[in-house]
């Protein structure tokens, strides 16, 4: 994945007016696709294989028509994701991307995405996807969109005080 992050650093810039070229974005997408394809070739889990095929298909669409701006999340977003402690993990809990049990790792770095409490991933697996796509791999919710605050509904039964406060 070091090649991926190297390519990603070429795309990202502190200049807000500089946009990545389609070639640069496609190169990063290809590196991520290749990594996911490797995982797909080694998986024996049908659910995991379906998810990987779906992610690869999505990436291939981006390779064919690269976005002008990478919609991914910044590294600071990944750094701020809620970590799941080892005590909260069950022996059967696995990463949806790599299908490896979290507890097979002596020091698991598992994060939960804000879209749903059950969307837990190895940070190493979900990080590259989030950096390029900015959406949850499972439900494709845009993780950078802020939740809208519900507007108060007008009740006809409210006391009419003429706009005066006591």
Secondary structure, DSSP 4 states (H G I P E B T S, - for coil): -HHHHHHHHHH--S-TT----HHHHHHHHHHHHHHHHHHHHH---HHHHHHHHHHHHHHHHHHHT--SS--PPPHHHHHHSEEEPGGG--TT-B-TTT--BGGGSTT--EEE-TT-TT-EEEHHHHHHHHHHH-B-TTT--BTTSPPPPPPPPPPTTS---TT---
